[in-house]
């Protein structure tokens, strides 16, 4: 079983739509939850970082962590064409050797 | 402030040759990480330096891979001899603090193609 599972998509939405991206994970010891955005031929760029459970909001982006279900989400409100990218979740914790485990990424296209 | 830089951006070599990848972390970041993404797969951890010391190298695939960080600044990742399955994108990341989950800033990656 993979440490992290992420639907690769692709996901295509009209401009202005609300986008929901999700990952599930297997190890209940994970404590750190991150979302990265990666444009083509670029390195991953950190979008959101959450420790333990709960929600975190930053502008149009909201990250949610549900540790009881081992499920994390990233919501993008009022999506823009510039949001078109691959979104990667990354999860880790002290008990897992300080490693991050990445999802395979979800490719998102926002259509003007 | 300059971000994480990696050199070269792209390398094409033949099986059996040697390649050395370089990473320059953000200035002041003691923690440096190497990751690899094989086509169609997820990004996978290779190893973690704290300054010049290897903190965790459990992700290194085999002894054909050698990472160094002399002086605790830039790092190199050497593959010798390269095999076909080594093809992929090698990312370097750096962070300020040593705790897992601290914000890691990624470089643009080196795309390695082994023919």
Interface residues (C-beta under 8 A of the other chain):
Chain A: X2 X4 X6 X31 X32 X34 X36 X41 X42 X43 X44 X45 X46 X49 X51 X88 X90 X92 X93 X94 X96 X97 X98 X99 X100 X101 X102 X103 X104 X105
Chain B: X4 X6 X35 X40 X41 X42 X43 X44 X45 X48 X55 X56 X58 X59 X91 X93 X98 X99 X100 X101 X103 X104 X105 X106 X107 X108 X109
